[in-house]
């Protein structure tokens, strides 16, 4: 087995396979180590329109289309506002982002991306668990163990951590920190016989607010519905039953979801994750880079995970290629890359951190499709651009988003008591006090 490469990539998910594929296309020798074997289950089935150009760049858009169901909009549902449901159609975005995205089984998507990088010449190995990385020397050393317990040693000029929530390098560097602003947890499963929307709305993601967080319903092509609750961790601590019963009890708190779940049958197991929001204080160093969830993960509410992973991998491939080719101003290149990643994450975080607040909840649900008010339409189009993944460095939406955020502050002041009560509730949920 070849043991020295230009670049070694840890992790065979969307981030790892994307950067590996693009660097292989540029003529570099690439090794990718994936601990599992494809296909393997992964949550995060709802993609963004801005994923489509990235799939096209990799040459897999046709394969994604074959496994996915088209998603033309994100649908928000509320029990607390006069407008009970509002649908944000991607075609109404302020920018020229694609008018649809896909809902996919991640096991199928990730396998497509993994096989694609192999076709491009990447030495992609499954069943290889990375146990240690030595970063001190110019030649990076990576130690991995296969399923039989045999140890393998690899060296590379450059090392990319795309290990997702395993956060291999962040754990080793002690740079991983829980996000103090956002400590949600999730419980989820796949179900058959869940009622869907009709027509072109069949593939839309449905999001419901409820008192303990929010709920997603994501339709998949094979008739299965991905269903999950993103909850405050203190609520999950109240569980005194098995996971399936607790999930069903939580879903029954929303009348329409309970109605849609009548006759539903669990397909597989219900799973849960603990407080999952985190970020590494280190994104790069001498000869290494962290991308995708290996660097940071916030929340799935805007389905940004796969997009941010692939987008940072695409930019990361350009950066690593330039560094390997001896481009000058390395510090400037790295700084520009890190700023672009952080700014794009921040564009989503503004909404994510406030999503459960009464002020943003009511502002998002204040849209009226029948209204022809140009200002209201412009604000909604800017928000749709964010939902489509086209939020970073988009001059078309900067002023409308600023106006939207100003209206959010006004809403906080107008309904001061509700928002103050929520702030106290959130603090108690985050701290347990």
Number of C-alpha atoms within 10 A of each C-alpha: 6 8 13 18 19 19 27 30 28 32 29 29 26 27 34 29 31 29 31 34 26 23 25 24 15 11 12 18 18 26 26 26 24 25 19 16 12 18 14 12 12 13 14 17 22 32 25 30 24 23 23 21 13 17 17 12 12 20 13 16 15 10 14 20 15 10 19 24 21 22 26 25 27 23 18 19 22 19 15 13 14 10 14 13 16 18 19 23 22 27 19 19 25 22 20 12 21 18 18 21 24 26 25 26 24 22 16 19 20 22 19 19 25 27 15 19 27 19 13 17 18 25 20 23 19 18 16 25 21 21 12 15 18 14 17 10 10 13 18 23 21 22 16 21 17 17 12 8 10 9 14 15 14 18 22 21 17 23 31 27 26 33 26 23 16 13 25 23 28 22 13 13 12 12 15 20 14 16 17 10 15 20 23 23 21 23 21 22 20 22 22 17 15 22 17 19 13 9 7 11 17 19 27 29 28 22 22 21 20 20 13 18 19 21 24 23 25 23 33 24 17 12 13 19 25 24 22 25 25 23 23 23 21 17 15 20 8 9 12 9 10 9 18 16 13 17 23 14 13 21 22 14 13 18 11 13 21 17 14 15 21 11 13 17 13 15 13 9 12 19 15 16 12 14 16 18 19 22 20 23 14 16 22 20 11 12 20 19 24 29 29 27 24 29 28 28 22 23 21 17 18 20 20 24 25 22 23 26 26 23 23 23 28 22 17 25 21 16 19 22 18 14 17 14 9 10 11 10 10 13 9 10 16 19 12 12 18 19 11 16 22 14 14 18 19 14 16 22 17 11 17 18 15 15 19 19 20 23 23 22 19 19 15 17 19 16 18 13 13 6 9 9 10 9 11 16 18 19 21 25 23 26 23 26 28 25 24 32 22 24 24 19 12 13 10 13 24 14 13 21 20 13 14 21 17 12 15 20 13 13 17 18 14 12 12 14 11 14 17 15 12 16 14 11 13 18 12 13 18 18 11 10 7
